[in-house]
Amino acid sequence: MIYPQTGGARPPHEDMPPQIRKLYEEARGVLPASPRASAALLRVALEGLLEEVGYRQGRLADRLKKAHEDGKLSASTYKLAETLRYAGNAAAHYEPWKIDPSQEEDREMVRELFEFVNEVTEELVAKPRRLEEMARKINEKVRKKNS
């Protein structure tokens, strides 16, 4: 049996939207051969997550800022999202700073980016969905008691 190579990256968040999950899995698949490609794909996944929750206009930096201003991203997540954006940009473009696949420290940093994309999925998708479901259940019970 052949197992997919993941380079030690964690699986995607269970609530990750299907199109983003595909990007995430692609990034996991290329991690052993190219951490730079993984970082670039994770940047695209971050962009996609924002689009999935309604932030479609402007540059990625602008959309991240708007999501933060709207209270969708916490301050710490916003800061890390900016870091992922920079890492993804550096991976996709010629930059003096680059992800060096021969350096374990750089590979570890990219593995952390995977975990971070899962955290963004939690904040933008999973938590709002759970809270909405909780509110619906509570409202149903309150309405039944008041009927």
N, C-alpha and C positions, 0 to 999 in steps of 0.2 A: 504494500500500500504506500502511496506517495502522499505526504503531508505538505500543505502549502508552507512556504517559507514566510515567516513574519518578522524575522529579525528581533524577536522579543517584544514587539509592540502588542499592547492589549487589544482585545476584540472591541468592536464598536459598541457604543451605548445601545441598549435594547430599544430605546425610543428614537434612535437616529432615523431620519427620513430615508426612504429607500435609495433615492438618487445620491444622497450624501454618503450613505453606507457603501455604495459602489466605489466612490472616490476613495473613501477611507480604506476599503479592502485593497484597492489598487495600490495605494500608498504603502500598505503593509506588505504587499507582495513584492514591491521593488526595493524595500528597505535594505535587505541583505546586499543587493548589488549596487544600490544608489541612494544613500541617505539624502542627497541633494534633490533627487526626483521626488522622494517621499515628502520632503519639506514643501516643495512647490505644490504637490497635490494636496497637502493638508491646507495650504493657503487657499486653494480653490474650494476645498470642502468648507472652510470657514466662510468664504464668500457665499457659497450655496446655502449654508445654514441661515445666514442673514436674509437671503432672498426668500427662503422657505417661510420665514416669520414676518415677511412684509417689507423688508428694507432692500429695495431694488434700485434706488436712485443714487447716483454719484459714485465716487471712488470708494474703494473698500475702507479707507481711513475715515471718510465722511460717514459712511454707514455705521461703522463701529462707534463713532462719536455720538451719532443720533440714537443708537440703541442704548448707549450708556446714559445719555441725557433723558431718555424716555423711561429709565429705570429698569430696562430689560437685562442689562449687564451690570453687575456690581463693579465697584471701582477696581478691585483686584483683578477681576476677570477682564475688564477693559484693558488694563495695563498689559496683562499677558497676551491678550488678543493683538495688541500692537506689536508685541515681541514676535508672535507668530507671523504677523504680516511682514515684518522686517526680514525674518528668517526665510520666509517664502519668496520674498522679492530677491533676496541675496542668492537664493538657490536658482531662481528662474532667469536672472540677469547676470551679466558680468559684474562682479563686485570685488573690490580688493579683499574684503572679508568673504570667505566662502566656507561651506561645510566640507571638511576634508574627510573623505571616507576612510582614510587610513588611521584617523584619530578616534579612539574609543570614546573620548570625551564628546566629540561631535555626534557620534552615533547615539550616545546616551541622551544628548540634548534633543535629538530628533525623536527618540522614543518618548521623551517627556511631552513633546508636541502632540503626540497621539493621545496621551492621557488628557491633555488640555482640551483637545477637540471634543472629547467625551464630556468634559466639564461644561463647555459651552453648550453642548447639546442638552445637558441637564438644566442649565439656566434658561435657555431660550425655548426649549421644547417640552422636556419631561416635567419640570416643576410646574409651569403654567397649566399643563394638561392635568396633573394631579390635583392642583388647587381648584381648577374648574370642576372637576369631578366631585371633589369634596363639597364644594359650594352647592352643586346640584343636589347631592344626597341630603345635605343639611336642610336646604330649602324645601325639598320634598317632605321631609319629616315634619318640619315646622308647619307646612301647609296642611298636612294630614291632621296634626294635633289641633289646628285652629279651625278645622272644618266641622 
